């Protein structure tokens, strides 16, 4: 929206800065931080007034000594602040004529709505698991399929979505995939990413902090893919218009930083599924757009490890009757091993930063 201010640069030269996506991405970043910091206290007070305290998912599953009674008084559903902050910052600074911006904003809001329904069931109906798991998964799949299909319809991305790229390789390893298969693979990435972030959201600041590194890494990929010269030099697909997604990615980064101010230990509010499903799905869709879905395994390494720990734990218990980890997701395992919450979160942040750097190395090492 603010891009149109550049039309008045004849009256004041510096206004031409609004033409540049890098300037607007920075604007979205700082706007998201400021909005989060301004409205964070109001959000916390509103959530407390509405008594949005969700029952612990671990209650009855682990010994009481591993449960922090203070968290039972912390309001959930703080993801409303994240979703609205990202949306407002994106609409304010991104080009309103770019269809990708609206697709990504729609996914953010729709997955946020799914998470909101799940959180509402936990808070209002006191269901520990929220809405039925199958219904939640079905809604996520529907949103993901629609988003990937809309991207496939766009001239700039249609052919690319039917190609499979591997990190560190210049050329696609598979081309000409059938439409149904291409959409299915893209939707799988979005849904998997959405749920992986959701599983990671179990410690104060853990999911928000790791999302900062992921969104920064994919902001770089989106910028490079949207710049014809850089894309040609780095041997990555050129995607016209994808540079506007940088604004969206930086809004995610800023919103997570602002939310972290209130979510760091001891947290004043939790994001709940409202925030985690929206964040994960949005990051996954960026990975699909820039054809770096498999690189998400590296860049989102912490999320992948957390999700795998749950899969391994469930599979092992069903097949052998034994548990591989003391508790899953993995952060609860280390909690049982004696790590403090701060140790777990900071160490996972460090890993998230390392994974993001390794993933971005794929830009040059090809």
RODO-2510 file (C-alpha; in nm, 4 decimals, decimal comma):
residues 366
     n   res          X          Y          Z
     1     x     0,0000     0,0000     0,0000
     2     x     0,2737     0,2471     0,0994
     3     x     0,4480     0,1672    -0,2279
     4     x     0,2335     0,4333    -0,3962
     5     x     0,3998     0,7055    -0,1897
     6     x     0,6902     0,6764    -0,4338
     7     x     0,4674     0,8419    -0,6972
     8     x     0,5258     1,1707    -0,5164
     9     x     0,9050     1,1540    -0,5340
    10     x     0,8983     1,4486    -0,7749
    11     x     0,8074     1,6633    -0,4736
    12     x     1,0434     1,4950    -0,2291
    13     x     1,3176     1,2739    -0,3732
    14     x     1,3671     1,0341    -0,0783
    15     x     1,0116     0,9059    -0,1285
    16     x     1,1446     0,6932    -0,4137
    17     x     1,2754     0,4594    -0,1433
    18     x     0,9233     0,3181    -0,1248
    19     x     0,9828     0,1659    -0,4688
    20     x     1,2447    -0,0711    -0,3307
    21     x     1,1372    -0,3992    -0,1782
    22     x     1,4356    -0,3996     0,0592
    23     x     1,3198    -0,0711     0,2135
    24     x     0,9613    -0,1895     0,2395
    25     x     1,0705    -0,5238     0,3874
    26     x     1,2585    -0,3312     0,6549
    27     x     0,9494    -0,1190     0,7089
    28     x     0,7337    -0,4303     0,7543
    29     x     0,9887    -0,5746     0,9949
    30     x     0,9948    -0,2705     1,2227
    31     x     0,6213    -0,2119     1,1899
    32     x     0,5530    -0,5675     1,3075
    33     x     0,7848    -0,5209     1,6054
    34     x     0,6278    -0,1876     1,7005
    35     x     0,2704    -0,3152     1,6649
    36     x     0,3533    -0,6214     1,8759
    37     x     0,5160    -0,4116     2,1460
    38     x     0,2301    -0,1593     2,1484
    39     x    -0,0589    -0,4025     2,1517
    40     x     0,1083    -0,6841     2,3457
    41     x     0,0067    -0,5551     2,6905
    42     x    -0,3511    -0,4932     2,5738
    43     x    -0,3625    -0,8445     2,4268
    44     x    -0,2413    -0,9992     2,7518
    45     x    -0,4979    -0,8088     2,9571
    46     x    -0,7770    -0,9041     2,7168
    47     x    -0,6793    -1,2715     2,7194
    48     x    -0,6640    -1,2743     3,0984
    49     x    -1,0022    -1,1055     3,1206
    50     x    -1,1471    -1,3685     2,8872
    51     x    -0,9723    -1,6412     3,0915
    52     x    -0,8109    -1,8027     2,7884
    53     x    -0,6104    -2,0500     2,9916
    54     x    -0,5862    -2,3848     2,8126
    55     x    -0,5493    -2,7130     3,0016
    56     x    -0,1986    -2,8578     2,9835
    57     x    -0,1536    -3,1221     2,7151
    58     x     0,0880    -3,3064     2,9439
    59     x    -0,1347    -3,3181     3,2500
    60     x    -0,1864    -3,6794     3,3477
    61     x     0,0807    -3,7963     3,1033
    62     x     0,3942    -3,7009     3,2961
    63     x     0,4764    -3,6856     3,6683
    64     x     0,3445    -3,3754     3,8452
    65     x     0,6977    -3,2600     3,9382
    66     x     0,7678    -3,1913     3,5701
    67     x     0,4651    -2,9649     3,5348
    68     x     0,5016    -2,5937     3,6090
    69     x     0,1878    -2,4831     3,7923
    70     x     0,2608    -2,1196     3,6998
    71     x     0,1945    -2,1976     3,3331
    72     x    -0,1601    -2,2983     3,4190
    73     x    -0,2305    -1,9293     3,4827
    74     x    -0,0725    -1,7961     3,1614
    75     x    -0,3285    -1,7071     2,8907
    76     x    -0,3107    -1,8839     2,5559
    77     x    -0,4299    -1,7679     2,2116
    78     x    -0,1637    -1,4952     2,1951
    79     x    -0,1143    -1,6030     1,8354
    80     x    -0,3964    -1,3614     1,7519
    81     x    -0,1414    -1,0833     1,8061
    82     x     0,1113    -1,2547     1,5777
    83     x    -0,1341    -1,3194     1,2949
    84     x    -0,2875    -0,9715     1,2948
    85     x     0,0525    -0,8033     1,3248
    86     x     0,1925    -0,9958     1,0280
    87     x    -0,1203    -0,9310     0,8216
    88     x    -0,1350    -0,5571     0,8914
    89     x     0,2393    -0,5077     0,8345
    90     x     0,2266    -0,7016     0,5079
    91     x    -0,0764    -0,5178     0,3715
    92     x     0,0771    -0,1853     0,4707
    93     x     0,4172    -0,2352     0,3079
    94     x     0,3735    -0,4948     0,0299
    95     x     0,2449    -0,4253    -0,3193
    96     x    -0,1337    -0,4542    -0,3237
    97     x    -0,1235    -0,5643    -0,6901
    98     x     0,0923    -0,8688    -0,6205
    99     x    -0,1244    -1,1827    -0,6129
   100     x     0,1308    -1,3768    -0,4094
   101     x     0,0925    -1,1310    -0,1226
   102     x    -0,2796    -1,2017    -0,1029
   103     x    -0,2321    -1,5794    -0,1280
   104     x     0,0163    -1,5778     0,1590
   105     x    -0,1976    -1,3426     0,3649
   106     x    -0,4972    -1,5698     0,3070
   107     x    -0,3065    -1,8775     0,4216
   108     x    -0,1896    -1,6912     0,7311
   109     x    -0,5452    -1,5911     0,8244
   110     x    -0,7068    -1,9253     0,7392
   111     x    -0,4552    -2,1369     0,9300
   112     x    -0,4768    -1,8856     1,2119
   113     x    -0,8543    -1,9394     1,2108
   114     x    -0,8072    -2,3181     1,2292
   115     x    -0,5726    -2,2715     1,5228
   116     x    -0,8145    -2,0276     1,6841
   117     x    -1,0947    -2,2851     1,6633
   118     x    -0,8648    -2,5424     1,8219
   119     x    -0,7617    -2,3026     2,0998
   120     x    -1,1225    -2,2023     2,1583
   121     x    -1,2206    -2,5659     2,2080
   122     x    -0,9431    -2,6007     2,4652
   123     x    -1,0266    -2,2789     2,6480
   124     x    -1,4052    -2,2610     2,6339
   125     x    -1,4914    -2,6301     2,6172
   126     x    -1,1955    -2,7461     2,8300
   127     x    -1,0949    -3,0099     2,5768
   128     x    -0,7276    -3,0841     2,6277
   129     x    -0,6811    -3,1866     2,2633
   130     x    -0,8998    -2,9130     2,1135
   131     x    -1,1064    -2,9908     1,8049
   132     x    -1,0868    -3,3490     1,6699
   133     x    -0,7447    -3,4175     1,5216
   134     x    -0,8835    -3,5437     1,1921
   135     x    -1,0958    -3,2325     1,1456
   136     x    -0,8019    -3,0041     1,2183
   137     x    -0,5820    -3,1951     0,9740
   138     x    -0,8527    -3,1905     0,7075
   139     x    -0,8899    -2,8122     0,7400
   140     x    -0,5138    -2,7661     0,7167
   141     x    -0,4985    -2,9810     0,4053
   142     x    -0,7828    -2,7865     0,2448
   143     x    -0,6072    -2,4537     0,3040
   144     x    -0,2732    -2,5896     0,1812
   145     x    -0,4179    -2,7462    -0,1349
   146     x    -0,6018    -2,4258    -0,2227
   147     x    -0,2902    -2,2149    -0,1716
   148     x    -0,0629    -2,4385    -0,3787
   149     x    -0,3253    -2,4642    -0,6525
   150     x    -0,3546    -2,0847    -0,6702
   151     x     0,0223    -2,0538    -0,6943
   152     x     0,0230    -2,3108    -0,9743
   153     x    -0,2261    -2,0973    -1,1682
   154     x     0,0124    -1,8027    -1,1720
   155     x     0,2301    -1,7708    -1,4852
   156     x     0,5426    -1,6940    -1,2803
   157     x     0,5190    -2,0102    -1,0715
   158     x     0,3013    -2,2605    -1,2565
   159     x     0,5736    -2,4558    -1,4345
   160     x     0,8164    -2,4352    -1,1445
   161     x     0,5797    -2,5993    -0,8987
   162     x     0,5965    -2,9135    -1,1104
   163     x     0,9723    -2,9423    -1,0671
   164     x     1,1676    -3,0891    -0,7761
   165     x     1,4937    -2,9255    -0,6672
   166     x     1,7517    -3,0648    -0,4302
   167     x     1,9773    -2,8449    -0,2159
   168     x     2,3279    -2,7935    -0,3600
   169     x     2,2226    -2,9030    -0,7104
   170     x     2,1835    -2,6535    -0,9956
   171     x     1,9158    -2,8228    -1,2010
   172     x     1,5836    -2,9823    -1,1012
   173     x     1,6027    -3,3571    -1,0445
   174     x     1,2448    -3,4081    -1,1613
   175     x     1,0385    -3,2070    -1,4092
   176     x     0,6905    -3,2236    -1,5543
   177     x     0,5200    -3,3658    -1,2485
   178     x     0,1431    -3,4207    -1,2862
   179     x    -0,0637    -3,1379    -1,1397
   180     x    -0,2217    -3,3565    -0,8719
   181     x     0,1154    -3,4855    -0,7540
   182     x     0,2713    -3,1384    -0,7527
   183     x    -0,0144    -2,9953    -0,5475
   184     x    -0,0086    -3,2926    -0,3110
   185     x     0,3652    -3,2547    -0,2456
   186     x     0,3334    -2,8808    -0,1922
   187     x     0,0387    -2,9236     0,0428
   188     x     0,2307    -3,1913     0,2349
   189     x     0,5140    -2,9453     0,2967
   190     x     0,2755    -2,6743     0,4186
   191     x     0,0798    -2,9041     0,6509
   192     x     0,3930    -3,0752     0,7836
   193     x     0,5601    -2,7423     0,8561
   194     x     0,2466    -2,6127     1,0254
   195     x     0,2251    -2,9109     1,2592
   196     x     0,6004    -2,9226     1,3248
   197     x     0,5963    -2,5652     1,4577
   198     x     0,2900    -2,6547     1,6620
   199     x     0,4747    -2,9447     1,8252
   200     x     0,7745    -2,7215     1,8974
   201     x     0,5598    -2,4685     2,0808
   202     x     0,6046    -2,6212     2,4239
   203     x     0,8522    -2,3900     2,5993
   204     x     0,8569    -2,0163     2,6546
   205     x     0,9891    -1,8499     2,3400
   206     x     1,0955    -2,1725     2,1705
   207     x     0,8724    -2,1696     1,8612
   208     x     0,8837    -1,7906     1,8187
   209     x     1,2624    -1,7777     1,8417
   210     x     1,3192    -2,0614     1,5955
   211     x     1,0652    -1,9083     1,3552
   212     x     1,2754    -1,5910     1,3445
   213     x     1,5709    -1,7787     1,1959
   214     x     1,3535    -1,9678     0,9466
   215     x     1,1731    -1,6579     0,8229
   216     x     1,5017    -1,4693     0,7823
   217     x     1,6513    -1,7520     0,5770
   218     x     1,3500    -1,7734     0,3482
   219     x     1,3368    -1,3960     0,3146
   220     x     1,6831    -1,4243     0,1593
   221     x     1,5698    -1,7015    -0,0749
   222     x     1,2596    -1,5075    -0,1803
   223     x     1,4659    -1,1970    -0,2530
   224     x     1,7223    -1,3855    -0,4587
   225     x     1,4543    -1,5700    -0,6566
   226     x     1,2791    -1,2403    -0,7301
   227     x     1,5945    -1,0729    -0,8643
   228     x     1,6745    -1,1833    -1,2192
   229     x     2,0483    -1,1094    -1,1982
   230     x     2,1000    -1,2753    -0,8588
   231     x     1,8874    -1,5744    -0,9580
   232     x     2,0919    -1,6227    -1,2743
   233     x     2,4208    -1,5883    -1,0903
   234     x     2,3204    -1,8338    -0,8166
   235     x     2,1563    -2,0804    -1,0567
   236     x     1,8215    -2,0708    -0,8817
   237     x     1,4821    -2,0307    -1,0522
   238     x     1,3788    -1,6728    -1,1232
   239     x     1,0247    -1,6114    -0,9947
   240     x     0,8833    -1,2788    -1,1018
   241     x     0,7134    -1,1050    -0,8119
   242     x     0,8494    -1,3294    -0,5385
   243     x     1,0516    -1,0395    -0,3994
   244     x     0,7267    -0,9051    -0,2516
   245     x     0,7131    -1,2191    -0,0368
   246     x     1,0252    -1,0818     0,1348
   247     x     0,7968    -0,8211     0,2911
   248     x     0,5742    -1,1006     0,4233
   249     x     0,8710    -1,3006     0,5548
   250     x     1,0203    -1,0000     0,7309
   251     x     0,6808    -0,9221     0,8832
   252     x     0,6859    -1,2754     1,0279
   253     x     1,0325    -1,2132     1,1674
   254     x     0,9333    -0,8812     1,3240
   255     x     0,6102    -1,0193     1,4683
   256     x     0,7976    -1,3097     1,6296
   257     x     1,0558    -1,0746     1,7805
   258     x     0,7821    -0,8508     1,9189
   259     x     0,5874    -1,1479     2,0526
   260     x     0,9047    -1,2897     2,2081
   261     x     0,9215    -0,9836     2,4313
   262     x     0,6124    -1,1147     2,6100
   263     x     0,6678    -1,4853     2,5483
   264     x     1,0220    -1,5199     2,6826
   265     x     1,0640    -1,6975     3,0159
   266     x     0,8572    -1,6515     3,2232
   267     x     0,5946    -1,6072     2,9532
   268     x     0,3099    -1,3603     2,9907
   269     x     0,1133    -1,5330     2,7154
   270     x     0,1396    -1,8320     2,4829
   271     x     0,0794    -1,8223     2,1091
   272     x    -0,1317    -2,1388     2,1096
   273     x    -0,2320    -2,3132     1,7899
   274     x    -0,3559    -1,9793     1,6557
   275     x     0,0020    -1,8661     1,6146
   276     x     0,1937    -2,1895     1,5636
   277     x    -0,0227    -2,3310     1,2839
   278     x    -0,0201    -1,9983     1,0993
   279     x     0,3550    -1,9487     1,1377
   280     x     0,4473    -2,3008     1,0307
   281     x     0,2124    -2,3049     0,7341
   282     x     0,3325    -1,9643     0,6128
   283     x     0,6985    -2,0645     0,6304
   284     x     0,6203    -2,3918     0,4538
   285     x     0,4409    -2,2083     0,1723
   286     x     0,7391    -1,9767     0,1226
   287     x     0,9564    -2,2882     0,0888
   288     x     0,7183    -2,4226    -0,1765
   289     x     0,7213    -2,0925    -0,3657
   290     x     1,1011    -2,0611    -0,3864
   291     x     1,1388    -2,4341    -0,4624
   292     x     1,3332    -2,5035    -0,1440
   293     x     1,0944    -2,7507     0,0171
   294     x     1,3609    -3,0119     0,0831
   295     x     1,5918    -2,7440     0,2182
   296     x     1,3269    -2,6793     0,4815
   297     x     1,4471    -3,0018     0,6437
   298     x     1,7775    -2,8203     0,7043
   299     x     1,6607    -2,4624     0,7647
   300     x     1,3786    -2,5785     0,9908
   301     x     1,5969    -2,8470     1,1453
   302     x     1,4729    -2,7844     1,4994
   303     x     1,1104    -2,8195     1,3890
   304     x     1,1948    -3,1369     1,1965
   305     x     1,3762    -3,2921     1,4921
   306     x     1,0885    -3,2099     1,7248
   307     x     0,8345    -3,3661     1,4873
   308     x     1,0519    -3,6726     1,4264
   309     x     1,0904    -3,7287     1,7993
   310     x     0,7125    -3,7577     1,8299
   311     x     0,6865    -3,9908     1,5296
   312     x     0,9683    -4,2126     1,6586
   313     x     0,8229    -4,2209     2,0084
   314     x     0,4748    -4,3179     1,8929
   315     x     0,6012    -4,5764     1,6419
   316     x     0,8381    -4,7344     1,8904
   317     x     0,5749    -4,7592     2,1628
   318     x     0,3164    -4,9114     1,9293
   319     x     0,5577    -5,1616     1,7735
   320     x     0,7718    -5,2607     2,0720
   321     x     0,5943    -5,1197     2,3755
   322     x     0,9077    -4,9199     2,4607
   323     x     0,9781    -4,5480     2,4532
   324     x     1,2912    -4,4123     2,2879
   325     x     1,2716    -4,0767     2,4669
   326     x     1,1796    -4,0020     2,8252
   327     x     0,9071    -3,7787     2,6851
   328     x     0,8268    -3,6248     2,3486
   329     x     0,8521    -3,3792     2,1768
   330     x     1,2272    -3,3678     2,2241
   331     x     1,2370    -3,0561     2,4436
   332     x     1,0448    -3,2476     2,7104
   333     x     1,3047    -3,5261     2,6932
   334     x     1,5814    -3,2808     2,7818
   335     x     1,3618    -3,1346     3,0532
   336     x     1,3403    -3,4790     3,2090
   337     x     1,7185    -3,5062     3,1744
   338     x     1,7563    -3,2057     3,4001
   339     x     1,7964    -2,9149     3,1568
   340     x     1,6338    -2,5925     3,2690
   341     x     1,3761    -2,4282     3,0445
   342     x     1,6161    -2,1458     2,9581
   343     x     1,8899    -2,3930     2,8664
   344     x     1,6562    -2,5844     2,6373
   345     x     1,5252    -2,2756     2,4608
   346     x     1,8588    -2,0979     2,4115
   347     x     2,0348    -2,4129     2,2930
   348     x     1,7554    -2,4839     2,0463
   349     x     1,7810    -2,1233     1,9242
   350     x     2,1526    -2,1755     1,8653
   351     x     2,0766    -2,4890     1,6647
   352     x     1,8078    -2,3039     1,4687
   353     x     2,0609    -2,0346     1,3739
   354     x     2,3162    -2,2939     1,2663
   355     x     2,0587    -2,4824     1,0602
   356     x     1,9484    -2,1587     0,8903
   357     x     2,3077    -2,0752     0,7945
   358     x     2,3640    -2,4260     0,6598
   359     x     2,0459    -2,4049     0,4560
   360     x     2,1411    -2,0685     0,3078
   361     x     2,4782    -2,2119     0,2080
   362     x     2,2869    -2,3999    -0,0601
   363     x     2,2573    -2,0679    -0,2453
   364     x     2,6283    -2,0605    -0,3190
   365     x     2,7418    -2,4225    -0,2960
   366     x     2,5809    -2,5618    -0,6073
***
